[in-house]
Amino acid sequence: MSLHADLTSVMSTLDQVFERLDEAAKELVGTNDEDLLTDIYEVERHLRQAARRLTRTLVALPES
């Protein structure tokens, strides 16, 4: 498998992680653990930043 294909697969996995984080956040709204939302949103923010960086890398990487 090429590096480009591997990194594209990572992007796909990140998309699934974003969906799961969103579901987890929705489950916490209105509960006693609602203060954990800040942590979940912070994790999501960092992962989105990493995803943007990975996207830039994929654009620059030749497909081979």
Residue pairs with C-beta under 8 A, 6 or more apart in sequence:
2 63
2 64
3 61
3 64
4 58
4 61
4 62
4 63
4 64
7 54
7 57
7 58
7 61
8 58
10 54
11 51
11 54
11 55
11 58
14 47
14 50
14 51
14 54
17 47
18 44
18 47
18 48
21 40
21 43
21 44
21 47
22 44
24 40
25 37
25 40
25 41
25 44
28 34
28 36
28 37
28 40
29 37
